[in-house]
């Protein structure tokens, strides 16, 4: 007698049932989401983050991820924004949905059109792409030492070939009074970072002039390098007022934990300070710049700041900070103190590196009046404003006045 397993019985029974019910089988058509029945149709375009499809786009921007909704969008052969062709590796296309990354490339010709081509035809629609300009505000550290490399402050340098070996961009550091001129090229240029080398013989009070081509023609901008002509204080030997105080110190880069000196003594604040404690000091000089008195709106107040690697910056972080404290700068006895806040200025940490800061001069004046050949104080106050004590190690140097533009 044969032994028949339970599995065999079950399988046999299921087969008989299936055969008995063949006449009742219904055929279901599974839709092909990649099918295409004609030329592509674009109904709407959305940013990839707009999952609710609430805000259709009328224009795009470089490197943006977009979602196209329409018909017959599969089997893509070519997509153009202006005259820039999309790498099809950056495309995922179904019949009714297509996902694309707009190339981060400056077009040679502006058509304000998108061309979408498949193996069944093509469609051309109005879809302008915003083309960003070079953003150049200065050097990250305008007092960088000669012989070092310094980062450009701004954005989009790589888009305009600042880093190409055969770059059309001209960068010249020059001091016309001394007859000095040297052409430079970037020594690093990516989407996130661009730097230039400062020659070892570059003199103070030079300008770095850059010229480059954009869609609308040639652009030129000059930025300052180590402007010492309008420094408020040099070595501080005759300038520190009696209110200098022991809550901060004057150092020259040789003390333990000091950042590298940029050629001048600088202020260092290193310690623990109670919340809302008032820590004030001032330094003074005899004012000698008549043009600044006449047109303060044409000038800016600058300085460099560096935070110790082990100590992040404090300030108004939008959560537990207050706009009534922090670091306060006042020139010429202005009644309205100007708050400088590292956190809201993107300086949560400088990791021991010097970073240039710029404030409109009229803000630092705060209503104060500059007078020719008269004594002028710069009041410098720190008042922790985060509700907790501050543990701080931060340095400030090269307080100066400069023209807003060169």
ABEGO torsion letter per residue (X at the ends): XBBBBAAAAAAAAAAAAAAAAAAABBBBBBBBAABBAEBBBBABBBBAABAAGABBBABBBBGBBBBBBBBGABGBABBBBEABBBBAAABBBBAABBBBBBBBBBBABBAGBBBBBBAAEBBBBBBBBBBBBBBBAEBABAABBBGBBBBBBEBGAAAAGAABABBABBBBBBBAAAGBBBBBBBABBBAABBBBBBBAABBBGBBBBBBBBBAAEBBBBBBBBGBAAABABBAGAAABBAAAEAABBBBAGABBGBBBBAGBBBBBBBEBBBBGBBBBBBBBBBBABAAAAABAAABBBBBBBBBBAABBBBEBAGAABBAABEBBBBBGGBABBBBBBAAAAGBABAGGBBBBBBBBAAAAAGGBBBBBGBBBBBBBBBBBAAGBBBBBBBBBBGBBBBBABX
